[in-house]
Amino acid sequence: MRLLHTMLRVGDLDRSIKFYTEVLGMRLLRRHDYPEGKFTLAFIGYQDESAGAVIELTHNWGVGSYEMGNAFGHIALAVPDAYRACDEIRARGGNVVREAGPMKHGTTVIAFVEDPDGYKIELIQHA
């Protein structure tokens, strides 16, 4: 067994694809409309689905936003330099909500950014 994907419901699919591809540097792997079900799925990631886990963006037609629950935490990405990643993300229009620095009660350098729908993405510095 292996992890295939994490699904996020998004209010504006094109806006979300733009964020994940242009701000975070992922690739759009595939996209398909399901007219009978009135939804579209888009899969994005840094590698092909056969090589590792990706993110499934689900857009239910006619739904512009969702309530953020308190059970989901965040998606985590490994980055070589969290400080530089924050600068680059900010320069591409991304929203850094916690600047890079050591995590509370530890030494690992982390940061958090937020996607257009309010989902948190943790950047974890891995040298």
Contact map, one row per residue, 1 for C-alpha under 8 A:
1110000000000000000000000000000000000000000000000000000000000000000000000000000000000000000000000000000000000000000000000000000
1111000000000000000000000000000000000000000000000000000000000000000000000000000000000000000000000000000000000000000000000000000
1111100000000000000000000000000000000000000000000001100000000000000000000000000000000000000000000000000000000000000000000000000
0111110000000000000000000000000000000000000000001001110000000000000000000000000000000000000000000000000000000000000000000000000
0011111000000000000000000000000000000000000000000000111100000000000000000000000000000000000000000000000000000000000000000000000
0001111100000000000000000000000000000000000000000000111100000000000000000000000000000000000000000000000000000000000000000000000
0000111110000000000000000000000000000000000000000000001111000000000000000000000000000000000000000000000000000000000000000000000
0000011111000000000000000000000000000000000000000000001111000000000000000000000000000000000000000000000000000000000000000000000
0000001111100000000000000000000000000000000000000000000011110000010000000000000000000000000000000000000000000000000000000000000
0000000111111001000000000000000000000000000000000000000011110001110000000000000000000000000000000000000000000000000010000000000
0000000011111000000000000000000000000000000000000000000000110011110000000000000000000000000000000000000000000000000010000000000
0000000001111111000000000000000000000000000000000000000000100001100000000000000000000000000000000000000000000000000000000000000
0000000001111111100000000000000000000000000000000000000011100000000000000000000000000000000000000000000000000000000000000000000
0000000000011111110000000000000000000000000000000000000000000000000000000000000000000000000000000000000000000000000000000000000
0000000000011111111000000000000000000000000000000000000000000000000000000000000000000000000000000000000000000000000100000000000
0000000001011111111100000000000000000000000000000000000010000000000000000000000000000000000000000000000000000000001110000000000
0000000000001111111110000001000000000000010100000000000000000000000000000000000000000000000000000000000000000000000000000000000
0000000000000111111111100000000000000000000000000000000000000000000000000000000000000000000000000000000000000000000000000000000
0000000000000011111111110000000000000000000000000000000000000000000000000000000000000000000001000000000000000000001100000000000
0000000000000001111111111110000000000000000100000000000000000000000000000000000000000000000000000000000000000000001000000000000
0000000000000000111111111111000000000000000100000000000000000000000000000000000000000000000000000000000000000000000000000000000
0000000000000000011111111100000000000000000000000000000000000000000000000000000000000000000100000000000000000000000000000000000
0000000000000000011111111000000000000000000000000000000000000000000000000000000000000000100111000000000000000000000000000000000
0000000000000000001111111100000000000000000000000000000000000000000000000000000000000000100000000000000000000000000000000000000
0000000000000000000111111110000000000000000001000000000000000000000000000000000000000000000000000000000000000000000000000000000
0000000000000000000111011111000000000000000111000000000000000000000000000000000000000000000000000000000000000000000000000000000
0000000000000000000110001111100000000000000111100000000000000000000000000000000000000000000000000000000000000000000000000000000
0000000000000000100010000111111000000000011110000000000000000000000000000000000000000000000000000000000000000000000000000000000
0000000000000000000000000011111000000000011110011000000000000000000000000000000000000000000000000000000000000000000000000000000
0000000000000000000000000001111100000000011100000000000000000000000000000000000000000000000000000000000000000000000000000000000
0000000000000000000000000001111110000001111000000000000000000000000000000000000000000000000000000000000000000000000000000000000
0000000000000000000000000000011111000001110000000000000000000000000000000000000000000000000000000000000000000000000000000000000
0000000000000000000000000000001111100111100000000000000000000000000000000000000000000000000000000000000000000000000000000000000
0000000000000000000000000000000111111111000000000000000000000000000000000000000000000000000000000000000000000000000000000000000
0000000000000000000000000000000011111110000000000000000000000000000000000000000000000000000000000000000000000000000000000000000
0000000000000000000000000000000001111100000000000000000000000000000000000000000000000000000000000000000000000000000000000000000
0000000000000000000000000000000001111110000000000000000000000000000000000000000000000000000000000000000000000000000000000000000
0000000000000000000000000000000011111111000000000000000000011000000000000000000000000000000000000000000000000000000000000000000
0000000000000000000000000000000011101111100000000000000001111000000000000000000000000000000000000000000000000000000000000000000
0000000000000000000000000000001111000111110000000000000001111000000000000000000000000000000000000000000000000000000000000000000
0000000000000000000000000000001110000011111000000000000111100000000000000000000000000000000000000000000000000000000000000000000
0000000000000000100000000001111100000001111100000000000111000000000000000000000000000000000000000000000000000000000000000000000
0000000000000000000000000001111000000000111110000000011110000000000000000000000000000000000000000000000000000000000000000000000
0000000000000000100110000111110000000000011111000000011110000000000000000000000000000000000000000000000000000000000000000000000
0000000000000000000000000111100000000000001111111000111000000000000000000000000000000000000000000000000000000000000000000000000
0000000000000000000000001110000000000000000111110000010000000000000000000000000000000000000000000000000000000000000000000000000
0000000000000000000000000010000000000000000011111011010000000000000000000000000000000000000000000000000000000000000000000000000
0000000000000000000000000000100000000000000011111111000000000000000000000000000000000000000000000000000000000000000000000000000
0001000000000000000000000000100000000000000010111111110000000000000000000000000000000000000000000000000000000000000000000000000
0000000000000000000000000000000000000000000000011111000000000000000000000000000000000000000000000000000000000000000000000000000
0000000000000000000000000000000000000000000000111111100000000000000000000000000000000000000000000000000000000000000000000000000
0011000000000000000000000000000000000000000000111111110000000000000000000000000000000000000000000000000000000000000000000000000
0011110000000000000000000000000000000000000010001011111000000000000000000000000000000000000000000000000000000000000000000000000
0001110000000000000000000000000000000000001111101001111100000000000000000000000000000000000000000000000000000000000000000000000
0000111100000000000000000000000000000000001110000000111110000000000000000000000000000000000000000000000000000000000000000000000
0000111100000000000000000000000000000000111100000000011111000000000000000000000000000000000000000000000000000000000000000000000
0000001111001001000000000000000000000000111100000000001111100000000000000000000000000000000000000000000000000000000000000000000
0000001111001000000000000000000000000011110000000000000111110000000000000000000000000000000000000000000000000000000000000000000
0000000011111000000000000000000000000011100000000000000011111010000000000000000000000000000000000000000000000000000000000000000
0000000011100000000000000000000000000111000000000000000001111110000000000000000000000000000000000000000000000000000000000000000
0000000000000000000000000000000000000111000000000000000000111110000000000000000000000000000000000000000000000000000000000000000
0000000000000000000000000000000000000000000000000000000000011111000000000000000000000000000000000000000000000000000000000000000
0000000000100000000000000000000000000000000000000000000000111111110000000000000000000000000000000000000000000000000000000000000
0000000001110000000000000000000000000000000000000000000000000111110000000000000000000000000000000000000000000000000000000000000
0000000001110000000000000000000000000000000000000000000000000011111000000000000000000000000000000000000000000000000010000000000
0000000011100000000000000000000000000000000000000000000000000011111100000000000000000000000000000000000000000000000010000000000
0000000000000000000000000000000000000000000000000000000000000000111110000000000000000000000000000000000000000000000000000000000
0000000000000000000000000000000000000000000000000000000000000000011111000000000000000000000000000000000000000000000001000000000
0000000000000000000000000000000000000000000000000000000000000000001111110000000000000000000000000000000000000000000000000000000
0000000000000000000000000000000000000000000000000000000000000000000111111000000000000000000000000000000000000000000000000000000
0000000000000000000000000000000000000000000000000000000000000000000011111000000000000000000000000000000000000000000000000000000
0000000000000000000000000000000000000000000000000000000000000000000011111100000000000000000000000000000000000000000000000000000
0000000000000000000000000000000000000000000000000000000000000000000001111110000000000000000000000000000000000000000000010000000
0000000000000000000000000000000000000000000000000000000000000000000000011111000000000000000000000000000000000000000000111100000
0000000000000000000000000000000000000000000000000000000000000000000000001111100000000000000000000000000000000000000000011100000
0000000000000000000000000000000000000000000000000000000000000000000000000111110000000000000000000000000000000000000000001111000
0000000000000000000000000000000000000000000000000000000000000000000000000011111000000000000000000000000000000000000000001111000
0000000000000000000000000000000000000000000000000000000000000000000000000001111100000000000000000000000000000000000000000011110
0000000000000000000000000000000000000000000000000000000000000000000000000000111111001000000000000000000000000000000000000011111
0000000000000000000000000000000000000000000000000000000000000000000000000000011111000000000000000000000000000000000000000000111
0000000000000000000000000000000000000000000000000000000000000000000000000000001111111000000000000000000000000000000000000000111
0000000000000000000000000000000000000000000000000000000000000000000000000000001111111100000000000001100000001110000000000011100
0000000000000000000000000000000000000000000000000000000000000000000000000000000011111110000000000011100000000000000000000000000
0000000000000000000000000000000000000000000000000000000000000000000000000000000011111111000000000000000000000000000000000000000
0000000000000000000000000000000000000000000000000000000000000000000000000000001011111111100000000000000000000000000000000000000
0000000000000000000000000000000000000000000000000000000000000000000000000000000001111111110000010011000000000010100000000000000
0000000000000000000000000000000000000000000000000000000000000000000000000000000000111111111000000000000000000000000000000000000
0000000000000000000000000000000000000000000000000000000000000000000000000000000000011111111100000000000000000000000000000000000
0000000000000000000000110000000000000000000000000000000000000000000000000000000000001111111111110000000000000000000000000000000
0000000000000000000000000000000000000000000000000000000000000000000000000000000000000111111111110000000000000000000000000000000
0000000000000000000000000000000000000000000000000000000000000000000000000000000000000011111111000000000000000000000000000000000
0000000000000000000001100000000000000000000000000000000000000000000000000000000000000001111111000000000000000000000000000000000
0000000000000000000000100000000000000000000000000000000000000000000000000000000000000000111111100000000000000000000000000000000
0000000000000000001000100000000000000000000000000000000000000000000000000000000000000000111111110000000000000000111000000000000
0000000000000000000000000000000000000000000000000000000000000000000000000000000000000000110011111000000000000000111000000000000
0000000000000000000000000000000000000000000000000000000000000000000000000000000000000100110001111110000000000011110000000000000
0000000000000000000000000000000000000000000000000000000000000000000000000000000000000000000000111110000000000011110000000000000
0000000000000000000000000000000000000000000000000000000000000000000000000000000000000000000000011111000000000011100000000000000
0000000000000000000000000000000000000000000000000000000000000000000000000000000000100100000000011111100000000111000000000000000
0000000000000000000000000000000000000000000000000000000000000000000000000000000001100100000000000111110000001111000000000000000
0000000000000000000000000000000000000000000000000000000000000000000000000000000001100000000000000011111000011110000000000000000
0000000000000000000000000000000000000000000000000000000000000000000000000000000000000000000000000001111101111100000000000000000
0000000000000000000000000000000000000000000000000000000000000000000000000000000000000000000000000000111111111100000000000000000
0000000000000000000000000000000000000000000000000000000000000000000000000000000000000000000000000000011111100000000000000000000
0000000000000000000000000000000000000000000000000000000000000000000000000000000000000000000000000000001111100000000000000000000
0000000000000000000000000000000000000000000000000000000000000000000000000000000000000000000000000000011111110000000000000000000
0000000000000000000000000000000000000000000000000000000000000000000000000000000000000000000000000000011111111000000000000000000
0000000000000000000000000000000000000000000000000000000000000000000000000000000000000000000000000000111001111100000000000001100
0000000000000000000000000000000000000000000000000000000000000000000000000000000001000000000000000001111000111110000000000001100
0000000000000000000000000000000000000000000000000000000000000000000000000000000001000000000000000011111000011111000000000111100
0000000000000000000000000000000000000000000000000000000000000000000000000000000001000100000000011111100000001111100000000111000
0000000000000000000000000000000000000000000000000000000000000000000000000000000000000000000000011111000000000111110000011110000
0000000000000000000000000000000000000000000000000000000000000000000000000000000000000100000001111100000000000011111000011110000
0000000000000000000000000000000000000000000000000000000000000000000000000000000000000000000001111000000000000001111111111000000
0000000000000001001100000000000000000000000000000000000000000000000000000000000000000000000001100000000000000000111111111000000
0000000000000011001000000000000000000000000000000000000000000000000000000000000000000000000000000000000000000000011111100000000
0000000001100001000000000000000000000000000000000000000000000000110000000000000000000000000000000000000000000000011111100000000
0000000000000000000000000000000000000000000000000000000000000000000100000000000000000000000000000000000000000000011111110000000
0000000000000000000000000000000000000000000000000000000000000000000000000100000000000000000000000000000000000000011111111000000
0000000000000000000000000000000000000000000000000000000000000000000000001110000000000000000000000000000000000001111001111100000
0000000000000000000000000000000000000000000000000000000000000000000000000111100000000000000000000000000000000001111000111110000
0000000000000000000000000000000000000000000000000000000000000000000000000111100000000000000000000000000000000111100000011111000
0000000000000000000000000000000000000000000000000000000000000000000000000001111001000000000000000000000000000111100000001111100
0000000000000000000000000000000000000000000000000000000000000000000000000001111001000000000000000000000000011110000000000111110
0000000000000000000000000000000000000000000000000000000000000000000000000000011111000000000000000000000000011100000000000011111
0000000000000000000000000000000000000000000000000000000000000000000000000000011110000000000000000000000000000000000000000001111
0000000000000000000000000000000000000000000000000000000000000000000000000000001110000000000000000000000000000000000000000000111
